Amino acid sequence: YEDIANKVKFVRLDDAVGLIGAKHQGALASSGDILVFFDCHVKPAENYWESYLDQINQNYRRVIVPTITSLNTETWTEEGR
C-alpha cells in the first residue's frame, strides 16, 4: 500500500465554492481509479484507505461509507469508535 499512499491527492481551493462545487473541482482534478470525498466533519482513522482498497478490490462497484462516530470539534477527538 505504500506506493498508493504516494498517489493520494489533496485539493484545496482558494475561494469558497460550496460543497458540490468543491466536490466537482476535486473530481475534475482526479486522475486515478478511486475517488474519495470527506466532508469537513469527518476525521479519517490512520491508514483508513487500506480497508477501503480491500473492499473496493473485492467489488469495484462498491460504495464505501466510514463508521459514523461522535467527533468533539473542540478537541478533534472521537467518541464511540
C-alpha beads as a LAMMPS data file, in Angstrom:
LAMMPS data file: protein, C-alpha beads

81 atoms
80 bonds

1 atom types
1 bond types

-500.0 500.0 xlo xhi
-500.0 500.0 ylo yhi
-500.0 500.0 zlo zhi

Masses

1 110.0

Atoms # bond

1 1 1 0.000 0.000 0.000
2 1 1 2.957 2.384 0.351
3 1 1 3.037 3.067 -3.397
4 1 1 -0.638 4.010 -3.295
5 1 1 -0.173 6.397 -0.358
6 1 1 2.211 8.435 -2.512
7 1 1 -0.510 8.864 -5.144
8 1 1 -3.121 10.427 -2.855
9 1 1 -4.096 13.953 -3.942
10 1 1 -5.471 16.645 -1.679
11 1 1 -7.197 19.552 -3.401
12 1 1 -7.719 22.918 -1.704
13 1 1 -9.477 25.798 -3.370
14 1 1 -8.622 29.462 -2.813
15 1 1 -12.256 30.574 -2.775
16 1 1 -15.396 29.141 -1.213
17 1 1 -17.387 27.349 -3.926
18 1 1 -19.826 25.344 -1.800
19 1 1 -19.959 21.628 -1.134
20 1 1 -20.983 20.491 -4.609
21 1 1 -18.621 22.955 -6.310
22 1 1 -15.706 21.686 -4.211
23 1 1 -16.510 18.047 -4.938
24 1 1 -16.857 18.875 -8.623
25 1 1 -13.445 20.587 -8.676
26 1 1 -11.961 17.596 -6.846
27 1 1 -13.433 15.227 -9.419
28 1 1 -12.021 17.356 -12.242
29 1 1 -8.562 17.229 -10.614
30 1 1 -8.679 13.459 -10.146
31 1 1 -6.672 11.125 -12.316
32 1 1 -6.981 7.730 -10.625
33 1 1 -9.497 4.932 -10.475
34 1 1 -10.741 5.614 -6.929
35 1 1 -12.240 8.894 -5.786
36 1 1 -12.827 9.614 -2.066
37 1 1 -14.551 12.637 -0.557
38 1 1 -14.609 13.538 3.136
39 1 1 -16.852 16.264 4.448
40 1 1 -15.451 18.730 6.990
41 1 1 -16.833 16.841 9.990
42 1 1 -15.009 13.581 9.167
43 1 1 -11.703 12.616 10.757
44 1 1 -10.287 9.595 8.892
45 1 1 -8.534 6.993 11.019
46 1 1 -4.851 6.369 10.377
47 1 1 -4.405 4.279 7.225
48 1 1 -8.180 4.420 6.615
49 1 1 -7.643 3.889 2.904
50 1 1 -6.245 0.360 3.332
51 1 1 -9.631 -1.098 4.281
52 1 1 -11.286 0.993 1.552
53 1 1 -8.992 -0.506 -1.074
54 1 1 -9.532 -4.036 0.238
55 1 1 -13.299 -3.614 -0.076
56 1 1 -13.111 -1.953 -3.496
57 1 1 -10.793 -4.703 -4.756
58 1 1 -13.432 -7.267 -3.743
59 1 1 -16.089 -5.412 -5.764
60 1 1 -15.197 -2.284 -7.736
61 1 1 -18.863 -1.186 -7.841
62 1 1 -18.978 -0.984 -4.072
63 1 1 -19.731 2.267 -2.258
64 1 1 -17.719 2.601 0.955
65 1 1 -19.066 4.599 3.898
66 1 1 -16.984 5.181 7.052
67 1 1 -18.231 4.393 10.536
68 1 1 -20.094 7.370 11.957
69 1 1 -18.783 8.421 15.362
70 1 1 -19.217 11.467 17.543
71 1 1 -16.446 13.991 16.924
72 1 1 -15.687 16.645 19.511
73 1 1 -14.970 19.698 17.367
74 1 1 -13.159 21.461 20.217
75 1 1 -10.563 18.703 20.754
76 1 1 -10.928 16.821 17.431
77 1 1 -11.210 13.551 19.370
78 1 1 -13.621 10.762 18.540
79 1 1 -16.065 9.112 20.877
80 1 1 -17.713 5.782 20.136
81 1 1 -15.109 4.131 17.927

Bonds

1 1 1 2
2 1 2 3
3 1 3 4
4 1 4 5
5 1 5 6
6 1 6 7
7 1 7 8
8 1 8 9
9 1 9 10
10 1 10 11
11 1 11 12
12 1 12 13
13 1 13 14
14 1 14 15
15 1 15 16
16 1 16 17
17 1 17 18
18 1 18 19
19 1 19 20
20 1 20 21
21 1 21 22
22 1 22 23
23 1 23 24
24 1 24 25
25 1 25 26
26 1 26 27
27 1 27 28
28 1 28 29
29 1 29 30
30 1 30 31
31 1 31 32
32 1 32 33
33 1 33 34
34 1 34 35
35 1 35 36
36 1 36 37
37 1 37 38
38 1 38 39
39 1 39 40
40 1 40 41
41 1 41 42
42 1 42 43
43 1 43 44
44 1 44 45
45 1 45 46
46 1 46 47
47 1 47 48
48 1 48 49
49 1 49 50
50 1 50 51
51 1 51 52
52 1 52 53
53 1 53 54
54 1 54 55
55 1 55 56
56 1 56 57
57 1 57 58
58 1 58 59
59 1 59 60
60 1 60 61
61 1 61 62
62 1 62 63
63 1 63 64
64 1 64 65
65 1 65 66
66 1 66 67
67 1 67 68
68 1 68 69
69 1 69 70
70 1 70 71
71 1 71 72
72 1 72 73
73 1 73 74
74 1 74 75
75 1 75 76
76 1 76 77
77 1 77 78
78 1 78 79
79 1 79 80
80 1 80 81
